[in-house]
Amino acid sequence: MLTAAVSVALTAAGVAVAGLRAYRRRFLSATRWFAVALVPLGLYLTGLFPVARTIGDELADWATKLVFDPRVWTGIALLGVSAGLLAATRWAGRRGAVAGGSESRPAAAGPAPAKPAVAPAAGTPAAGPAPKRAEEAVRAEQGRAGKPGKAAKAGKGDSGLDEFADIEEILRRRGL
C-alpha cells in the first residue's frame, strides 16, 4: 500500500511541475516532465516494482561480491582486456584504411581509361569535345537534308547523339 501512495505522489508532483512549465509556455519541457511523471504510476500499475526490487537486491549482492571476491575482479579484468582489444583492432583498421592498406587490396588492372565508361545523363553537359561533334553532326545534317533531325527520324546514321543534338539545338534557339 505504501508503494501505491508513493507512486501516486510522485506522479502528482511531476504533473504539477509539467503544469507550471506549460503555464510558462515551455511546452516541450512540460511534455517531457509529464512523460517522466507517468513512469512511477505506470510501474506500480503493471506490477514492475517487485521486479525492480529484485533487480536492486541482485545489484547490491553483486556490489558486495565485487569488493571481496577475486573471481569477480578476474572477470572485470577479462572484460577490460576484451574492450581494449576491440578498441585496438578498430583503431588499427581505421589507420590501415587511411594509410592505404595496399596489402589487403588487389592491384589495379591498369591506368584509368581516358573516357568514362558510362555516358553522361541527358541533363548534364558532356565533358570535352563531345558537344562540338554533336553540333557538327547537326550542321552536316542540316546541309544534307535541309532540316535538322531528319536523318535521326529516318534512322540513318544513328550514333546515339542525334537525339541530344536536336535537344541541344532547341535549347540553343531559346537561349538556354
N, C-alpha and C positions, 0 to 999 in steps of 0.2 A: 504494500500500500504506500509505503514511503517513496518507492520508485515512481509510482504514478504521480504523486504530488510534486516531486522534484521535476519530473518531465514536463508537467503542465506549467509549473512556474517558469522553467527555462524557456519554454515556447512562448509564454505570455510576455516575458521580458524581451525576447527577441522581436516579437511582433510590435511591441511598444517602441523599440529603437527603430524598427523599419518605418513605423508611422511617423516618427519625428524626422527621419530622413526624407520621407515623401513630402512632409509639410514644408521642409526647406528646399523643395524642388530638386532633390538629388535622387532621381528615380532609379538610376542604375544601382546606386549604393543601397537604396531601400529594397530593391528586388533581391539583392544579394543577402541582406540581413534577413529578409523574410524567408528565403530559401534555407538559410542556416538555422533559423528559428524553428522550422518544421522538423528538423532532424531528431531532437530528443523525444518528442511525442510519437514520431513515426517509429523510432526504435522500440519504444515501450509497447505500442500497439501491435507490432509484429512479433514481439517476444524475443528480440535480439539482445536485450540487456543481460540475461543469463549467459548468453554466448560470449558477450563482451567481458563478463566477469570471469568466465573460464579462461579466455584468452589472456586476460590480465594476470590471473593466477599462474598460468604457464610461463608467461614472460618473467614474472617475479622469480619463479623457480629456476628458470634459465639464467637469470642475472646472478642469483646466488651461486649457482654452479660455475658461472664464468669466473668468479673470483677464486674459488677453491679447487676446481677440478682441472688438472693438467691436460686431460683429454680434450676439453673444450678449447684450451689455448692451442693445442696442436691443430685442431680443426680450423681455428681462426688463422693460424699461420698458413695452412694449406690454401684457404680461400684467398689470402693475401698474395701468395705466390701465383695462384691461378690468375688473379686480376692483373698482377704485374706482367705475366707472360702474355696475356691477351693484349694489354696496352702496348707492350714492346713490339709484338707482331703487327699490330695496326700501324704503329709509328714507322716500322721498317717497311711495311707495304706502301705507305704513302711516300716515304722518302725514295723508294725504288721507282715508283711511278713518276715522280718529279725528275729524278736524275736520268731517266731514260729507260732503265730496265732492259737493255738490249739482249741479255742472255735469255730472257723469258719470251721474247717476241721473235718470230722468224724475220729474216731479212727481206727487204722489198724485192720484187721481181725485176725491177729496173727503174730507170728515171721516169718521172711523171710525164704523161702524154702532154703535148703542146695544146691540143684541143680538148675540151671536156667531153666525156663520153655521153652526156645527156644534152639534148638540145635545150636552149633556154625557153622559158614559158612564153606564151603569146603576149603577155602584158609587160614582160621585161625586155629592155633593149639588148640586142645581141652585142657581144664584145668583139672588137676588132673590125676587120673589113667586111664582114658578112652583110651589113646593111647596104654598102656600096654595090655589092654584087646583086642584091635584090633590086636596087634602083636601076642598075644597068639592064637587068632582065626585063623590067617593066618598060624601059625606054626601047629596048630592042623589040619587044612585043608590040609596042605602040607603032614602031616604024614598020613592022611587017604587016600587021593586021589593021592598023588604023584606030583600034580601040583597045583600051587596057583590059587585060584579063580574058581576052577571047580564047587564047591558047589554053589557059587553065580550065575554061569551061568545056573546051573540046577534048581535053585530056592529053594534049600534045605537050611534050617537054615538062612533064610533072616532076619537078625536082623537090617538091615539098616546100619551096619558098614562094611559090606563085600566090597562094592564099595570103601569106604575110605581106607580099609585095602590094597586093590590092588594098589590103587594110592600111598599109603604110601610106599609100598614095591618097587614100581618102582622108586620113588624118593630116597629111601634109596640106591638102587643099583647105581644110578647115582651120589650119593654123595650130594644130595640137601637137 
